[in-house]
Amino acid sequence: MTVLWTDGLIFALIFSILALAFTLRGKEHLQRPLHTIANNKVGMVSLVVLVFCVLIGLLDSVHFKQQGAGNEIISALDYWATPLRTHSEKTYSAPFTTHLFSKEMMTQADGAMQWGYPRLQFGGQHLKDDSDKLADILQKTAVGVFQGVVCFMALMLVYWMFSKNKGQDENSTPFSFQPVPSTLFVLITLSCILIHLSGYYHVLGTDKVGEDVFYQAVKSIRTGLVIGTLTTLIMLPMAIIFGILAGFFRGWVDDVIQYIYTTLNSIPSVLLIAASILMVQVYMSNHEADFTSVVVRSDTRLLFLCLILGVTSWTGLCRLLRAETLKLREMEYVQAAYALGVKQHTILLRHILPNVMHIVLISVVLDFSSLVLAEAVLSYINIGVDPTTFSWGNMINGARLEMAREPIVWWSLSAAFVFMFALVLAANLFADTVQDAFDPRRGTQR
């Protein structure tokens, strides 16, 4: 098993979240916001979509060396999707088609040359006649639906048995909100349909070099999650510590911290990121012996991009926390703690930090979607992730010249847009739910 830097940080973050959830379980002050989130149908549907994407990202974060293939480093998702990874065509092909997108000279069986659309090597190769394609697609879709229903029923059975063992009320439904099982059913069924069809067709077509676009779009989920989560993990400590200290102590501490983030904001972030990425490329070029694998090189650049984005994106949250701390330090309970002789670090930990956490939670969820979009923009202008890394930004960058063709090659851009739109929309909707639940001012208005 091979552990990349981003793999280790992702699993460390997951374990930290689970440990925090275990520590905070049963806390009375969290019951109201958690119940608010649980009773919000849109928020729970968005959470299911996010968890589904996270599971795909975790499956793609378990790397190992494949024996017998030059010790190539692949992930568990790569191994599971080997047919999609290895069944490449010559060049472009449209979704569910059986021929290439462009005409070329073909050599017939009798040696004669003919101008036409060559047959794909893998897509639809089981068909004897193109007239059978529609019926075959419908048949395999039905099989995928059946597989999805079976998987969903098995999941519900496991949940019911688990709930029964826990002594849950027998009259209670597996979920108290209907949109959650409905969303699970749609996601599981749609996944089974696409997985089954992808074994026979290129469901989203192929790109310029013949790689499956569906495989690229699914692999890009991990890149989006890494950019959104690890960047947040890097910027969060700086924003919380500097923001609270600046608002609480004021004076020269406030002046120094304001000078730091004002100076950082004065530097155009795109130029800073471009310069940093160039430095990483120069370093890797000068130390080629340490980066013999393409996967290791791309992972190092991805990690460094997260670091740069984290360093340049903490200033906004720092300003919010400074302003909130300036208000909280004048509240009666903080002044009472001062009068009773409570130490400053105790006031910070018990009175200030808990009362700014709603801002932190809201900002984290909102920043996640903006960071996913930032990766797409940076990769589009070639200062984002490594060109060999699967990402929606690289897909969009590769598809920009395809839009000038006649006819247009539309499926690469459309696939990247749909997957990125689903993840960003789910994150934004869940952010709205978190904001409604954890904002104390909204809680007092109810």
C-alpha positions in Angstrom: 0.0 0.0 0.0 1.3 3.5 -0.9 0.3 6.5 1.2 0.5 9.8 -0.6 0.6 13.1 1.3 -2.9 14.0 0.4 -4.2 10.5 1.3 -2.7 10.8 4.8 -4.1 14.3 5.4 -7.6 13.2 4.1 -7.9 10.2 6.4 -6.4 12.2 9.3 -9.1 14.8 8.7 -11.9 12.2 8.6 -10.7 10.6 11.8 -10.5 14.0 13.5 -14.1 14.8 12.5 -15.3 11.4 13.8 -13.4 11.9 17.0 -14.9 15.4 17.4 -18.4 14.1 16.7 -17.8 11.4 19.3 -16.6 13.9 21.9 -19.5 16.3 21.3 -22.3 13.7 21.2 -25.0 14.4 23.8 -24.1 18.1 24.2 -27.3 19.9 24.9 -26.3 23.1 23.2 -25.8 21.2 19.9 -29.2 19.4 20.0 -31.2 22.4 18.7 -29.0 23.1 15.6 -28.6 19.4 14.8 -32.4 18.9 15.0 -32.8 21.9 12.8 -30.5 20.4 10.2 -32.2 17.0 10.5 -35.6 18.5 9.9 -34.5 20.5 6.8 -35.3 18.4 3.8 -33.1 20.4 1.4 -30.2 20.3 3.8 -30.4 16.5 4.3 -30.7 15.8 0.6 -27.6 18.0 0.1 -25.8 16.2 2.9 -26.5 12.8 1.3 -25.1 14.0 -2.0 -22.0 15.3 -0.3 -21.5 12.1 1.7 -21.8 10.1 -1.5 -19.1 12.2 -3.2 -16.9 11.9 -0.1 -17.2 8.1 -0.3 -16.0 8.2 -3.9 -13.2 10.5 -2.9 -12.1 8.1 -0.1 -12.2 5.1 -2.4 -9.9 7.1 -4.8 -7.6 7.9 -1.9 -6.5 4.4 -1.2 -3.4 3.9 -3.3 -1.2 0.9 -3.9 1.4 -0.3 -6.5 -0.1 -2.6 -9.2 2.1 -5.6 -9.6 3.1 -6.6 -13.1 2.5 -3.1 -14.6 5.8 -1.4 -13.9 4.7 -0.9 -10.3 2.3 1.7 -11.4 0.6 3.5 -8.5 -3.2 3.3 -8.7 -6.1 3.7 -6.4 -8.9 1.4 -5.3 -11.2 3.2 -7.6 -8.8 2.8 -10.5 -8.6 -1.0 -9.8 -12.4 -1.3 -9.7 -12.8 0.8 -12.9 -10.0 -1.0 -14.8 -12.1 -1.4 -17.9 -12.8 2.3 -18.1 -9.2 3.1 -17.4 -7.7 0.7 -20.0 -10.4 0.7 -22.7 -9.2 3.8 -24.6 -10.2 4.6 -28.2 -8.2 6.4 -30.9 -9.8 9.8 -30.4 -13.1 11.5 -30.0 -16.3 9.5 -29.8 -19.8 10.8 -28.8 -21.7 9.3 -25.8 -23.2 5.8 -26.5 -21.8 5.8 -30.1 -20.2 2.8 -31.8 -18.0 4.8 -34.2 -15.3 7.6 -34.0 -16.4 11.2 -34.2 -14.2 12.0 -37.2 -13.9 10.5 -40.6 -10.7 8.9 -41.8 -9.4 6.6 -44.4 -10.1 2.9 -43.6 -8.7 -0.2 -45.1 -11.3 -2.7 -46.0 -10.9 -6.5 -45.8 -10.3 -6.7 -49.5 -7.5 -4.0 -49.3 -9.6 -1.2 -50.7 -9.5 2.2 -49.0 -12.7 3.9 -47.9 -13.5 7.3 -46.3 -15.8 6.9 -43.3 -16.2 6.6 -39.5 -14.1 3.8 -38.1 -15.7 1.4 -35.6 -14.7 1.8 -31.9 -12.4 -0.7 -30.5 -14.4 -1.2 -27.2 -17.5 0.9 -27.2 -20.4 -1.1 -28.5 -18.2 -3.9 -29.7 -20.7 -6.5 -28.6 -23.3 -5.2 -31.1 -23.6 -6.9 -34.4 -25.7 -4.2 -35.9 -26.2 -0.5 -34.9 -29.9 -0.9 -35.2 -29.8 -3.0 -32.0 -28.2 -0.3 -30.0 -31.3 1.4 -28.6 -32.9 -1.9 -27.5 -29.6 -3.0 -25.9 -29.2 0.3 -24.0 -32.7 0.0 -22.6 -32.1 -3.6 -21.6 -28.9 -2.8 -19.8 -30.6 0.2 -18.2 -33.3 -2.1 -16.8 -30.6 -4.4 -15.5 -28.9 -1.5 -13.8 -32.3 -0.4 -12.2 -32.8 -3.9 -10.9 -29.3 -3.9 -9.4 -29.9 -0.5 -7.8 -33.2 -1.6 -6.2 -31.5 -4.7 -4.8 -28.6 -2.7 -3.4 -31.0 -0.1 -1.9 -33.2 -2.8 -0.3 -30.1 -4.5 1.1 -29.0 -1.2 2.6 -32.4 -0.6 4.1 -32.4 -4.1 5.6 -29.0 -3.6 7.2 -30.2 -0.3 8.7 -33.4 -1.8 10.0 -31.5 -4.7 11.7 -29.1 -2.2 13.2 -31.9 0.0 14.5 -33.7 -3.0 15.9 -30.6 -4.1 17.8 -30.2 -0.6 19.2 -33.7 -0.9 20.6 -35.3 1.7 18.4 -39.0 2.0 18.3 -40.4 -0.6 15.9 -43.0 1.8 14.6 -40.4 4.3 13.6 -39.4 4.5 10.0 -35.7 4.0 9.0 -35.6 7.7 8.3 -37.9 10.3 9.7 -37.6 12.4 6.6 -38.6 10.9 3.2 -36.3 12.9 1.0 -33.2 11.0 2.4 -34.2 7.5 1.3 -35.5 8.9 -2.0 -32.2 10.6 -2.6 -30.3 7.4 -1.7 -32.4 5.4 -4.0 -31.8 7.8 -6.9 -28.1 7.9 -6.3 -27.7 4.2 -5.9 -29.9 3.3 -8.9 -28.2 5.9 -11.1 -24.8 4.7 -10.1 -25.7 1.1 -10.9 -27.1 2.1 -14.3 -24.0 4.0 -15.2 -21.6 1.3 -13.9 -23.4 -1.4 -15.9 -23.6 0.6 -19.1 -20.0 1.8 -18.9 -18.9 -1.8 -19.2 -20.3 -1.8 -22.8 -20.4 1.8 -23.9 -18.6 5.1 -23.3 -21.6 6.7 -21.6 -20.1 10.2 -21.7 -18.0 9.7 -24.8 -14.2 9.9 -25.1 -11.8 12.9 -25.3 -9.1 13.8 -27.8 -6.8 11.0 -26.8 -9.6 8.4 -26.5 -9.9 8.4 -22.7 -13.3 7.8 -21.2 -14.9 11.1 -20.1 -17.1 9.4 -17.5 -14.0 8.0 -15.8 -12.3 11.4 -15.9 -15.4 13.1 -14.3 -15.6 10.6 -11.5 -11.9 10.8 -10.8 -12.1 14.6 -10.6 -14.4 14.3 -7.5 -11.4 13.5 -5.3 -9.5 16.5 -6.6 -12.4 18.8 -5.9 -12.7 17.4 -2.4 -9.0 17.6 -1.7 -8.9 21.3 -2.7 -12.0 22.1 -0.7 -11.1 20.2 2.5 -7.3 20.4 2.8 -7.2 24.1 1.9 -9.8 24.7 4.7 -7.8 22.7 7.1 -4.7 24.9 6.4 -6.5 28.3 6.6 -8.7 27.6 9.6 -6.1 27.7 12.4 -4.6 30.9 11.1 -8.0 32.6 10.7 -9.3 31.5 14.1 -6.1 32.3 16.1 -5.3 35.7 14.4 -8.9 36.8 14.3 -9.7 36.2 17.9 -6.4 37.6 19.2 -6.8 40.7 17.1 -10.3 41.4 18.4 -9.6 40.4 22.0 -6.3 42.1 22.8 -6.6 45.1 20.4 -3.7 47.5 20.6 -0.4 46.6 19.0 -1.5 42.9 18.6 -4.5 44.1 16.5 -2.2 46.5 14.5 0.3 43.7 13.6 -2.3 41.2 12.6 -4.2 43.8 10.5 -0.9 44.8 8.8 -0.2 41.1 8.0 -3.5 40.3 6.3 -3.8 43.8 4.7 -0.3 43.2 3.1 -1.3 39.7 2.0 -4.5 41.0 0.5 -2.6 43.7 -1.5 -0.8 40.9 -3.5 -2.9 39.6 -6.4 -3.7 36.1 -5.4 -3.4 34.7 -9.0 0.1 36.1 -9.4 1.1 34.7 -6.0 -0.3 31.3 -6.9 1.4 31.3 -10.3 4.8 32.2 -8.7 4.4 29.5 -6.1 3.5 26.8 -8.6 6.5 27.9 -10.8 8.7 27.5 -7.7 7.4 24.0 -7.1 8.0 23.0 -10.8 11.6 24.3 -10.6 12.1 22.3 -7.4 10.8 19.1 -8.8 12.9 19.6 -12.0 16.0 20.0 -9.9 15.1 16.9 -7.8 13.9 14.4 -10.3 15.1 11.4 -8.3 12.6 12.2 -5.6 9.7 12.4 -8.1 10.1 9.4 -10.3 6.4 8.6 -10.3 3.8 10.8 -12.2 1.3 10.2 -9.4 3.8 11.4 -6.8 4.6 14.5 -8.8 0.9 15.4 -9.4 0.1 14.8 -5.7 2.9 17.0 -4.5 1.7 19.8 -6.8 -1.9 19.3 -5.6 -0.7 19.5 -1.9 1.3 22.7 -2.6 -1.7 24.3 -4.4 -3.8 23.6 -1.3 -1.1 25.2 0.9 -1.0 28.3 -1.3 -4.8 28.6 -1.5 -4.9 28.2 2.3 -2.3 30.9 2.9 -4.2 33.4 0.6 -7.7 32.6 1.7 -7.7 33.0 5.5 -7.9 36.7 5.6 -11.6 37.0 5.0 -12.6 34.7 7.9 -10.0 36.5 10.1 -11.7 39.8 9.5 -15.1 38.3 10.4 -13.8 36.7 13.6 -12.0 39.9 14.6 -15.2 42.0 14.3 -17.3 39.4 16.2 -14.7 39.2 19.0 -14.6 43.0 19.3 -18.4 42.8 20.0 -18.2 39.8 22.3 -15.5 41.2 24.6 -17.9 44.0 25.6 -20.7 41.6 26.5 -21.8 41.4 30.1 -20.7 37.8 30.8 -17.2 38.6 29.5 -17.0 41.7 31.6 -18.2 39.7 34.6 -15.5 37.1 34.0 -12.9 39.9 34.0 -14.3 41.3 37.3 -14.1 37.8 38.9 -10.5 37.5 37.9 -10.8 34.8 35.3 -7.6 34.4 33.3 -7.6 35.7 29.8 -6.9 32.3 28.1 -9.9 30.8 30.0 -12.1 33.6 28.7 -10.9 33.0 25.2 -11.5 29.3 25.3 -14.8 29.3 27.3 -16.6 32.5 26.2 -15.1 33.8 23.0 -14.3 30.7 20.9 -17.6 28.9 21.4 -19.6 32.0 20.5 -17.7 32.5 17.2 -17.9 28.9 16.0 -21.2 29.5 14.1 -19.3 31.9 11.9 -16.5 29.4 11.5 -18.9 26.6 10.5 -20.8 28.8 8.0 -17.6 30.1 6.4 -16.0 26.6 6.1 -19.0 25.2 4.2 -19.3 28.3 2.0 -15.6 28.4 1.3 -15.6 24.8 0.2 -17.7 25.5 -2.9 -15.7 28.6 -3.8 -12.5 26.6 -3.5 -13.8 23.9 -5.9 -14.6 26.6 -8.4 -11.2 28.3 -7.8 -9.5 25.0 -8.8 -11.4 24.9 -12.0 -10.5 28.5 -12.8 -6.8 28.1 -12.0 -6.5 24.8 -13.9 -8.2 26.6 -16.9 -5.3 29.1 -17.0 -2.7 26.4 -16.4 -1.6 27.4 -12.9 -3.7 24.9 -11.0 -3.2 21.2 -10.5 -0.8 19.1 -12.6 -2.0 18.5 -16.2 -1.8 14.7 -15.5 -4.2 15.1 -12.6 -7.9 14.4 -13.2 -9.8 17.6 -12.4 -12.8 19.4 -13.8 -10.6 22.4 -14.4 -8.3 20.3 -16.7 -11.4 18.9 -18.4 -12.7 22.4 -19.1 -9.2 23.6 -20.2 -9.0 20.6 -22.6 -12.5 21.2 -24.0 -12.1 24.9 -24.8 -10.6 24.2 -28.2 -13.2 21.5 -28.9 -16.0 24.1 -28.8 -14.5 25.6 -32.0 -14.9 22.4 -34.0 -17.7 21.8 -36.4 -19.6 19.8 -35.3 -19.0 20.8 -31.6 -17.4 18.3 -29.2 -19.7 19.1 -26.3 -19.6 16.1 -23.9 -16.3 16.8 -22.1 -17.3 20.3 -21.1 -20.9 19.2 -20.3 -19.7 16.3 -18.1 -17.3 18.6 -16.1 -20.1 21.2 -15.7 -22.7 18.7 -14.5 -20.5 17.0 -11.9 -19.0 20.3 -10.6 -22.5 21.8 -10.5 -23.9 18.9 -8.5 -21.1 19.1 -5.9 -21.1 22.9 -5.6 -24.9 23.2 -5.4 -25.0 20.5 -2.7 -22.3 22.3 -0.7 -24.1 25.7 -1.0 -27.5 24.3 -0.1 -26.0 22.6 2.9 -24.2 25.8 3.9 -27.5 27.6 4.0 -28.9 24.9 6.3 -25.9 25.1 8.6 -26.2 28.9 8.7 -29.9 28.7 9.7 -29.1 26.1 12.4 -26.0 27.5 14.0 -26.6 31.3 13.8 -27.6 32.2 17.4 -29.6 35.2 16.3 -31.8 33.1 14.2 -32.3 30.7 17.1 -33.5 33.6 19.4 -36.0 34.7 16.7 -37.9 31.4 16.7 
